[in-house]
Amino acid sequence: PGINKMRNIIHQVIDAPADIMIEGETGAGKELVARYLHDHSQRNKHNFVAINCGAIPENLIESELFGAQAGAYTGNDKTRIGKFEYANGGSLFLDEIGDLPHSVQVKLLRVLQERLLYPQLLRPLHVVAFVLHVDAGLRDVEFIQCLHGLQLDVASAT
């Protein structure tokens, strides 16, 4: 019964022009759902990018997500696109976003709300899938409340 309900929800939102927030406990299969949504939607001609935000060191997560200009940090000799730009038009699966540093949370909220990424990407950006863990390990309850409160077209599959 539970799996049939999930299948019905997935097929209702598969081509929705909205962000999709997938919530669930660790090991519940959120990435599988995100991958299925991507592979069976109109976005499948573009990239699917999965990133575990909690596994990337705090000093690298910002450039990993948003990109960096050449010389922005030691050892960066060329402009580097971030995961947002690489996934543009496809699907971006952000796992463990509650582990992001506060400064990156603020930028993430802005990108999701404004649909523009500065300075590298000055065209509309459509993020189609991001994931939020609901387990007790979340660092910033205020950030989670902001995600739920964004005035976005959000399809929630819980």
DRENVOLO-723738 format. One record per residue: residue number from 1; residue in three letters; x, z, y of N, C-alpha, C in turn. Coordinates in steps of 0.2 Angstrom, whole numbers, plus 5000, padded with zeros to 4 digits. Layout:
N
[NUM,"ala",[X,Z,Y],[X,Z,Y],[X,Z,Y]]
...
END
This chain:
158
[1,"pro",[5004,5000,4994],[5000,5000,5000],[5004,5000,5006]]
[2,"gly",[5010,5004,5007],[5014,5005,5013],[5018,4998,5014]]
[3,"ile",[5020,4995,5009],[5024,4989,5009],[5019,4983,5012]]
[4,"asn",[5013,4983,5009],[5008,4978,5011],[5007,4979,5018]]
[5,"lys",[5006,4985,5021],[5004,4986,5028],[5010,4984,5032]]
[6,"met",[5016,4985,5030],[5022,4983,5034],[5023,4975,5034]]
[7,"arg",[5021,4972,5028],[5021,4964,5028],[5016,4962,5033]]
[8,"asn",[5010,4965,5033],[5005,4962,5038],[5007,4963,5045]]
[9,"ile",[5010,4969,5047],[5013,4970,5053],[5018,4965,5055]]
[10,"ile",[5023,4964,5051],[5028,4959,5052],[5026,4952,5053]]
[11,"his",[5021,4950,5049],[5018,4943,5050],[5014,4943,5057]]
[12,"gln",[5011,4948,5059],[5008,4948,5066],[5012,4947,5071]]
[13,"val",[5019,4950,5071],[5023,4950,5077],[5029,4945,5076]]
[14,"ile",[5029,4941,5070],[5035,4937,5069],[5037,4932,5074]]
[15,"asp",[5032,4929,5078],[5034,4924,5083],[5031,4927,5090]]
[16,"ala",[5030,4933,5090],[5028,4936,5097],[5033,4935,5102]]
[17,"pro",[5031,4933,5108],[5036,4933,5113],[5037,4940,5117]]
[18,"ala",[5039,4944,5112],[5040,4951,5114],[5046,4954,5111]]
[19,"asp",[5049,4960,5114],[5054,4964,5110],[5050,4967,5104]]
[20,"ile",[5054,4968,5099],[5051,4972,5093],[5055,4978,5092]]
[21,"met",[5052,4984,5093],[5055,4990,5091],[5054,4992,5084]]
[22,"ile",[5059,4993,5080],[5058,4995,5073],[5060,5002,5073]]
[23,"glu",[5056,5006,5071],[5058,5013,5070],[5057,5015,5063]]
[24,"gly",[5062,5020,5061],[5062,5022,5054],[5068,5027,5053]]
[25,"glu",[5068,5030,5048],[5073,5035,5046],[5079,5031,5044]]
[26,"thr",[5085,5034,5043],[5091,5030,5041],[5090,5028,5034]]
[27,"gly",[5091,5022,5032],[5090,5019,5026],[5084,5016,5024]]
[28,"ala",[5079,5016,5029],[5072,5014,5028],[5072,5006,5028]]
[29,"gly",[5077,5003,5030],[5077,4995,5029],[5076,4992,5036]]
[30,"lys",[5077,4995,5041],[5076,4992,5048],[5080,4985,5049]]
[31,"glu",[5086,4985,5047],[5090,4979,5048],[5087,4973,5043]]
[32,"leu",[5085,4975,5037],[5081,4970,5033],[5075,4967,5036]]
[33,"val",[5071,4972,5040],[5065,4969,5043],[5067,4965,5049]]
[34,"ala",[5072,4967,5053],[5075,4963,5059],[5077,4956,5056]]
[35,"arg",[5081,4956,5051],[5084,4950,5048],[5078,4945,5046]]
[36,"tyr",[5073,4948,5042],[5067,4944,5040],[5063,4941,5046]]
[37,"leu",[5062,4945,5051],[5059,4943,5057],[5063,4937,5060]]
[38,"his",[5069,4937,5060],[5073,4932,5063],[5073,4926,5059]]
[39,"asp",[5074,4927,5052],[5075,4921,5048],[5068,4917,5047]]
[40,"his",[5063,4920,5048],[5056,4917,5047],[5052,4916,5054]]
[41,"ser",[5056,4916,5059],[5053,4915,5066],[5056,4908,5069]]
[42,"gln",[5054,4907,5075],[5056,4901,5078],[5063,4902,5081]]
[43,"arg",[5066,4909,5081],[5072,4910,5083],[5078,4909,5078]]
[44,"asn",[5076,4907,5072],[5081,4906,5067],[5086,4901,5068]]
[45,"lys",[5085,4896,5073],[5090,4891,5075],[5096,4894,5079]]
[46,"his",[5095,4900,5081],[5100,4904,5085],[5103,4909,5081]]
[47,"asn",[5107,4913,5085],[5111,4918,5081],[5107,4925,5080]]
[48,"phe",[5108,4928,5074],[5106,4934,5073],[5112,4939,5073]]
[49,"val",[5112,4944,5078],[5118,4948,5079],[5116,4955,5077]]
[50,"ala",[5119,4959,5072],[5118,4966,5071],[5124,4970,5073]]
[51,"ile",[5122,4975,5077],[5128,4979,5079],[5126,4986,5078]]
[52,"asn",[5130,4990,5075],[5129,4998,5075],[5133,5001,5081]]
[53,"cys",[5129,5003,5086],[5131,5005,5092],[5135,5012,5091]]
[54,"gly",[5133,5016,5086],[5137,5022,5084],[5144,5021,5081]]
[55,"ala",[5145,5015,5079],[5151,5014,5075],[5157,5011,5080]]
[56,"ile",[5155,5010,5086],[5160,5007,5091],[5162,5012,5095]]
[57,"pro",[5169,5013,5096],[5171,5018,5101],[5168,5017,5108]]
[58,"glu",[5167,5023,5111],[5164,5023,5118],[5168,5019,5123]]
[59,"asn",[5174,5018,5122],[5178,5014,5127],[5178,5007,5126]]
[60,"leu",[5175,5005,5121],[5174,4997,5119],[5167,4995,5119]]
[61,"ile",[5162,4999,5119],[5155,4997,5117],[5152,4993,5123]]
[62,"glu",[5154,4995,5129],[5151,4991,5135],[5154,4984,5135]]
[63,"ser",[5160,4982,5134],[5162,4976,5133],[5160,4972,5127]]
[64,"glu",[5159,4976,5122],[5156,4973,5116],[5149,4970,5117]]
[65,"leu",[5145,4974,5120],[5138,4972,5121],[5137,4967,5127]]
[66,"phe",[5141,4968,5133],[5139,4965,5139],[5145,4960,5140]]
[67,"gly",[5150,4960,5137],[5156,4955,5138],[5160,4958,5144]]
[68,"ala",[5166,4954,5145],[5171,4957,5150],[5175,4951,5153]]
[69,"gln",[5176,4951,5159],[5180,4946,5162],[5187,4947,5160]]
[70,"ala",[5191,4942,5161],[5198,4942,5159],[5202,4947,5164]]
[71,"gly",[5206,4952,5161],[5209,4957,5165],[5205,4963,5166]]
[72,"ala",[5199,4963,5163],[5195,4969,5165],[5198,4976,5161]]
[73,"tyr",[5202,4975,5156],[5205,4981,5153],[5211,4978,5150]]
[74,"thr",[5216,4983,5148],[5222,4981,5145],[5222,4977,5139]]
[75,"gly",[5225,4972,5139],[5225,4967,5133],[5220,4962,5133]]
[76,"asn",[5215,4962,5138],[5210,4957,5138],[5212,4951,5143]]
[77,"asp",[5215,4946,5140],[5218,4941,5144],[5213,4935,5145]]
[78,"lys",[5207,4935,5142],[5203,4930,5143],[5196,4933,5143]]
[79,"thr",[5191,4929,5147],[5184,4931,5147],[5181,4932,5140]]
[80,"arg",[5177,4937,5139],[5174,4938,5132],[5167,4939,5133]]
[81,"ile",[5163,4935,5129],[5156,4935,5130],[5154,4941,5125]]
[82,"gly",[5148,4945,5127],[5146,4950,5123],[5141,4948,5118]]
[83,"lys",[5138,4953,5115],[5133,4952,5109],[5127,4950,5112]]
[84,"phe",[5125,4952,5118],[5119,4950,5121],[5119,4942,5123]]
[85,"glu",[5124,4940,5125],[5125,4933,5127],[5125,4929,5120]]
[86,"tyr",[5129,4931,5115],[5130,4928,5109],[5123,4927,5106]]
[87,"ala",[5119,4932,5106],[5112,4932,5103],[5107,4929,5107]]
[88,"asn",[5108,4926,5113],[5103,4924,5117],[5099,4918,5114]]
[89,"gly",[5093,4919,5114],[5088,4914,5111],[5087,4916,5103]]
[90,"gly",[5091,4920,5101],[5090,4922,5094],[5088,4929,5093]]
[91,"ser",[5091,4933,5089],[5089,4940,5088],[5095,4945,5089]]
[92,"leu",[5094,4950,5092],[5099,4956,5093],[5097,4962,5090]]
[93,"phe",[5100,4964,5085],[5098,4971,5082],[5103,4976,5084]]
[94,"leu",[5101,4981,5088],[5105,4986,5090],[5103,4992,5086]]
[95,"asp",[5107,4994,5082],[5106,5000,5078],[5110,5006,5081]]
[96,"glu",[5106,5012,5080],[5109,5018,5083],[5110,5018,5090]]
[97,"ile",[5105,5016,5094],[5106,5015,5101],[5106,5022,5105]]
[98,"gly",[5103,5027,5101],[5103,5034,5104],[5110,5037,5105]]
[99,"asp",[5115,5034,5101],[5122,5036,5102],[5126,5033,5107]]
[100,"leu",[5123,5028,5111],[5127,5025,5117],[5128,5030,5122]]
[101,"pro",[5134,5029,5125],[5135,5034,5131],[5130,5032,5137]]
[102,"his",[5129,5038,5141],[5124,5037,5146],[5125,5031,5151]]
[103,"ser",[5131,5030,5153],[5132,5024,5157],[5130,5017,5154]]
[104,"val",[5131,5017,5147],[5129,5011,5144],[5121,5010,5143]]
[105,"gln",[5118,5016,5142],[5111,5017,5141],[5107,5014,5147]]
[106,"val",[5110,5016,5153],[5107,5014,5159],[5108,5006,5160]]
[107,"lys",[5113,5003,5158],[5114,4996,5158],[5110,4992,5153]]
[108,"leu",[5109,4995,5147],[5105,4992,5142],[5097,4992,5145]]
[109,"leu",[5095,4998,5147],[5088,4998,5150],[5087,4993,5155]]
[110,"arg",[5092,4992,5160],[5092,4987,5165],[5091,4980,5162]]
[111,"val",[5095,4978,5157],[5095,4971,5154],[5089,4970,5151]]
[112,"leu",[5086,4975,5147],[5080,4974,5144],[5074,4973,5149]]
[113,"gln",[5074,4977,5154],[5069,4976,5159],[5070,4970,5164]]
[114,"glu",[5075,4968,5166],[5076,4963,5171],[5077,4956,5167]]
[115,"arg",[5080,4956,5161],[5081,4950,5157],[5087,4946,5160]]
[116,"leu",[5091,4949,5164],[5097,4946,5167],[5103,4950,5165]]
[117,"leu",[5108,4947,5163],[5115,4950,5162],[5120,4948,5167]]
[118,"tyr",[5123,4953,5170],[5128,4951,5175],[5135,4954,5173]]
[119,"pro",[5140,4951,5175],[5141,4945,5179],[5141,4938,5175]]
[120,"gln",[5142,4939,5168],[5143,4933,5164],[5137,4928,5164]]
[121,"leu",[5131,4931,5163],[5125,4927,5161],[5120,4928,5167]]
[122,"leu",[5120,4923,5170],[5115,4923,5176],[5109,4918,5175]]
[123,"arg",[5107,4918,5169],[5101,4915,5167],[5096,4920,5163]]
[124,"pro",[5090,4918,5162],[5086,4922,5158],[5088,4924,5151]]
[125,"leu",[5087,4930,5149],[5090,4932,5143],[5084,4935,5139]]
[126,"his",[5083,4933,5133],[5077,4935,5129],[5080,4939,5123]]
[127,"val",[5079,4946,5123],[5081,4950,5117],[5075,4951,5113]]
[128,"val",[5075,4949,5107],[5069,4949,5103],[5069,4955,5098]]
[129,"ala",[5074,4958,5096],[5074,4964,5092],[5079,4969,5093]]
[130,"phe",[5077,4975,5094],[5081,4980,5094],[5079,4986,5091]]
[131,"val",[5083,4991,5088],[5081,4996,5084],[5082,5003,5087]]
[132,"leu",[5078,5007,5085],[5079,5014,5087],[5078,5019,5081]]
[133,"his",[5083,5023,5080],[5082,5028,5075],[5078,5034,5077]]
[134,"val",[5074,5036,5073],[5070,5042,5075],[5072,5049,5072]]
[135,"asp",[5078,5048,5069],[5080,5055,5066],[5083,5060,5071]]
[136,"ala",[5084,5066,5069],[5086,5071,5073],[5092,5070,5077]]
[137,"gly",[5096,5066,5075],[5103,5065,5077],[5103,5062,5084]]
[138,"leu",[5098,5060,5087],[5098,5057,5094],[5100,5061,5099]]
[139,"arg",[5105,5058,5103],[5108,5062,5108],[5104,5063,5114]]
[140,"asp",[5100,5058,5116],[5097,5058,5123],[5090,5057,5123]]
[141,"val",[5086,5062,5122],[5079,5061,5122],[5076,5057,5128]]
[142,"glu",[5079,5059,5134],[5076,5055,5140],[5077,5048,5139]]
[143,"phe",[5083,5045,5136],[5084,5038,5135],[5079,5035,5131]]
[144,"ile",[5077,5039,5125],[5072,5037,5121],[5065,5036,5124]]
[145,"gln",[5064,5041,5128],[5057,5041,5132],[5057,5035,5137]]
[146,"cys",[5063,5033,5140],[5063,5027,5144],[5062,5021,5140]]
[147,"leu",[5065,5020,5134],[5064,5014,5130],[5056,5014,5129]]
[148,"his",[5053,5019,5127],[5046,5019,5125],[5042,5017,5132]]
[149,"gly",[5044,5019,5137],[5040,5019,5144],[5042,5012,5147]]
[150,"leu",[5046,5008,5145],[5048,5002,5149],[5042,4997,5149]]
[151,"gln",[5041,4994,5155],[5035,4990,5156],[5037,4983,5153]]
[152,"leu",[5038,4982,5147],[5040,4976,5143],[5034,4974,5139]]
[153,"asp",[5034,4968,5136],[5030,4966,5131],[5033,4968,5125]]
[154,"val",[5031,4973,5122],[5034,4976,5116],[5029,4976,5110]]
[155,"ala",[5031,4974,5104],[5028,4974,5098],[5031,4979,5094]]
[156,"ser",[5027,4985,5093],[5030,4990,5089],[5028,4990,5082]]
[157,"ala",[5033,4990,5078],[5031,4990,5070],[5034,4997,5068]]
[158,"thr",[5030,5002,5066],[5032,5008,5064],[5030,5009,5057]]
END
